[in-house]
Amino acid sequence: MEDYIIILLCLAAFAAGFIDAIVGGGGLIQTPMGLILLPNLPVSTVIGTLKLPAFSGTAFAAYQYLKKVVIQWKLLIIMMLLAVPSAFLGSTLLTYVSNDFMKPLLLVVLSLLLIYTYAKKNFGQQVVKDHSAKTQIIYAVLISVIVGFYDGFIGPGTGSFFVVAFIALMGFDFLHASANAKMVNLATNFGSICLFIIKGKIIWSIALPMAASNALGGWLGAKLAINKGNGFIRVFFLIVVIGTLIRFAYDVFYK
């Protein structure tokens, strides 16, 4: 494989890691670039190969958040344990069926999400804690299973869905939502990687340099998000949701 292809993939991985660390959505950059630059590989192999850099970037970003943000570890561990098999099942289903039928529905959901987040200026700007412990656990289970399965089956925008779920259902602000989203997203990526390793779908000579690049981007992105705070993350969130909308609109109307 030509060196310039690896270089371009690493640049895409760095950008993806940077964006993903702030509010999720790095797959919007990394996945299309992988499919464009590796056209002769099966889609499942490309997606499987890209999961490793996604995992490394998320891990480095999560480490930065953990140093600055208080985490409810009991709740988070439950979510991570549920997210791994959920993503594994989603990726398993992806190897048998197409996920295109879901994209029109996601287009509508994302459009509503964008309008709501833009209109509600205080959305995610402060921590709101009015749930009982039982209610929090119920929401945590739902988020882990549904978004975890989505990550394995479809993928793009997973980080953003985790963030909005933590804000809307759990009452977190953007900073705490991003920190928790990174940890659960780490678990979903791990679940998918297990499946793709079993299926032999990862090309390590591509995945490893991309993983290093994504990790660097994740480290820098997380530090910036922590320093800038909720207002900055909200703006980035809106940009990423718009990008996700454009991606799904293209898939629905032009493919």
C-alpha positions in Angstrom: 0.0 0.0 0.0 1.3 3.5 -0.9 2.7 5.6 1.9 0.5 8.6 1.0 -2.7 6.5 1.8 -1.4 5.7 5.3 -0.5 9.4 5.8 -4.0 10.6 4.7 -5.7 8.0 6.9 -3.5 9.1 9.9 -4.5 12.7 9.3 -8.1 11.7 9.2 -7.7 9.7 12.4 -6.1 12.6 14.2 -9.0 14.9 13.2 -11.5 12.3 14.2 -9.9 11.8 17.6 -9.8 15.5 18.2 -13.5 16.0 17.4 -14.6 12.8 19.1 -12.9 13.8 22.3 -14.9 17.0 22.6 -18.4 15.8 21.8 -18.3 12.6 19.7 -18.8 12.3 16.0 -15.2 11.5 14.9 -16.5 8.7 12.8 -18.0 11.3 10.4 -14.4 12.0 9.3 -12.6 8.7 9.8 -15.2 6.3 8.3 -15.8 8.1 5.0 -12.0 8.6 4.5 -11.4 4.9 5.2 -14.1 3.9 2.7 -12.8 6.3 0.0 -9.1 5.5 0.4 -9.6 1.7 0.8 -12.1 1.0 -1.9 -10.9 -2.5 -2.7 -11.5 -3.8 0.8 -14.8 -5.2 2.1 -16.8 -2.6 4.0 -16.8 -4.8 7.1 -12.9 -5.0 7.0 -12.7 -1.2 6.7 -15.1 -0.7 9.6 -13.3 -3.3 11.7 -9.9 -1.7 11.1 -11.2 1.7 12.0 -12.5 0.5 15.4 -9.0 0.2 16.8 -8.1 3.9 16.3 -11.5 4.9 17.5 -10.8 2.9 20.7 -7.3 4.4 21.3 -8.5 8.0 20.8 -11.4 7.4 23.1 -9.1 5.9 25.7 -6.7 8.8 25.8 -9.6 11.3 25.9 -11.3 9.4 28.7 -8.0 9.5 30.7 -7.9 13.3 30.4 -11.5 13.6 31.5 -11.0 11.3 34.5 -8.3 13.6 35.9 -10.7 16.6 36.0 -14.3 15.3 36.2 -16.0 13.5 39.1 -17.4 10.2 38.0 -20.2 8.0 39.5 -18.2 4.8 39.2 -20.8 2.4 40.3 -23.3 3.6 37.7 -20.6 3.9 35.0 -19.3 0.3 35.5 -22.8 -1.0 35.1 -23.2 0.9 31.9 -19.8 -0.2 30.5 -20.5 -3.9 31.3 -23.8 -3.7 29.5 -22.4 -1.7 26.5 -19.8 -4.3 25.6 -22.2 -7.2 24.7 -24.7 -4.7 23.2 -22.1 -3.4 20.7 -20.9 -7.0 20.1 -24.5 -8.0 19.1 -24.8 -4.9 16.9 -21.6 -5.6 15.0 -22.7 -9.3 14.7 -25.9 -8.2 13.1 -24.0 -5.9 10.8 -22.1 -8.8 9.3 -25.4 -10.3 8.2 -27.7 -7.5 7.2 -27.6 -3.9 5.9 -28.2 -1.0 8.2 -29.5 1.4 5.5 -33.1 1.0 6.5 -32.4 2.8 9.8 -30.9 6.0 8.2 -34.2 7.8 7.3 -35.4 7.4 10.9 -32.1 8.7 12.2 -32.3 11.7 9.9 -35.6 12.7 11.5 -34.3 12.1 15.0 -31.2 14.1 14.5 -33.1 17.0 12.9 -35.3 17.2 16.0 -32.3 17.0 18.2 -30.6 19.8 16.4 -33.6 22.1 16.7 -34.1 21.3 20.4 -30.5 21.9 21.4 -30.3 25.1 19.4 -33.6 26.5 20.8 -33.0 25.5 24.4 -30.0 27.6 25.3 -29.6 26.2 28.8 -29.6 22.6 27.5 -26.6 20.9 29.1 -25.2 24.0 30.8 -25.6 22.8 34.3 -25.9 19.6 36.3 -29.5 18.7 37.1 -30.0 16.0 39.7 -33.6 15.1 40.4 -33.6 11.3 39.8 -33.8 8.6 42.4 -31.0 6.0 42.4 -33.4 3.4 40.9 -34.5 5.8 38.1 -30.8 6.5 37.3 -30.0 2.8 37.0 -33.0 2.3 34.7 -31.9 5.1 32.4 -28.3 3.9 32.5 -29.4 0.4 31.4 -31.5 1.8 28.5 -28.7 4.1 27.3 -26.1 1.4 27.4 -28.1 -1.2 25.6 -29.7 1.0 22.9 -26.8 3.3 22.1 -24.3 0.4 22.5 -26.2 -1.7 20.0 -26.4 1.4 17.7 -22.6 1.8 17.8 -22.0 -1.8 16.8 -24.7 -1.8 14.1 -24.4 1.7 12.6 -21.8 3.8 14.3 -21.5 7.4 13.1 -22.6 9.9 15.8 -22.5 7.4 18.7 -20.6 9.8 20.9 -23.2 12.5 20.3 -26.0 10.2 21.1 -24.4 9.2 24.3 -23.8 12.9 25.2 -27.4 13.9 24.6 -28.7 10.8 26.5 -26.6 11.7 29.5 -27.9 15.3 29.4 -31.6 14.6 28.6 -32.1 11.5 30.7 -29.5 11.6 33.5 -29.4 15.4 34.0 -25.7 15.9 33.4 -24.1 19.0 31.9 -22.1 18.9 28.7 -18.7 18.4 30.4 -19.9 15.5 32.7 -21.9 14.0 29.8 -18.8 14.1 27.5 -16.7 12.5 30.2 -19.2 9.7 30.9 -19.9 9.2 27.2 -16.2 8.6 26.6 -16.1 5.8 29.1 -19.2 4.0 27.8 -18.1 4.6 24.2 -14.8 2.9 25.2 -16.7 -0.2 26.2 -18.8 -0.2 23.0 -15.7 0.1 20.9 -14.1 -2.8 22.8 -17.2 -5.0 22.2 -17.0 -4.3 18.5 -13.3 -4.9 18.3 -13.8 -8.3 20.0 -16.2 -9.3 17.2 -14.0 -8.0 14.4 -10.9 -9.7 15.8 -12.8 -13.0 15.9 -14.0 -12.5 12.3 -10.4 -11.5 11.2 -11.6 -8.1 9.9 -8.8 -5.9 11.3 -5.8 -5.0 9.1 -3.2 -4.2 11.8 -0.7 -2.5 9.5 -3.3 0.2 8.9 -5.0 0.2 12.3 -1.9 0.7 14.4 -0.6 4.0 12.9 -4.1 5.3 12.8 -4.6 4.4 16.4 -1.5 6.4 17.4 -2.8 9.4 15.4 -6.3 9.1 16.8 -4.9 8.9 20.4 -3.0 12.2 19.9 -6.1 13.9 18.6 -8.2 12.5 21.5 -5.6 13.8 24.0 -5.6 17.3 22.6 -9.4 17.5 22.1 -10.1 16.4 25.7 -7.7 19.0 27.1 -9.3 21.7 25.0 -12.9 20.7 26.1 -12.0 20.6 29.7 -10.3 24.1 29.6 -13.1 25.7 27.6 -16.1 24.2 29.4 -19.8 23.7 28.6 -20.5 26.7 26.3 -17.7 25.6 24.0 -18.8 21.9 24.0 -22.4 22.9 23.2 -21.3 24.8 20.1 -19.1 21.9 19.0 -22.0 19.5 19.6 -24.3 21.5 17.3 -21.6 21.5 14.6 -21.2 17.7 14.9 -24.9 17.0 14.8 -25.2 19.1 11.6 -22.3 17.1 10.1 -24.1 13.9 11.1 -27.3 15.1 9.5 -25.5 15.9 6.2 -23.9 12.4 6.3 -27.3 10.6 6.8 -29.1 12.9 4.3 -26.5 12.0 1.6 -26.9 8.3 2.4 -30.7 8.5 2.3 -31.2 10.7 -0.8 -28.1 10.3 -3.0 -27.1 6.6 -2.6 
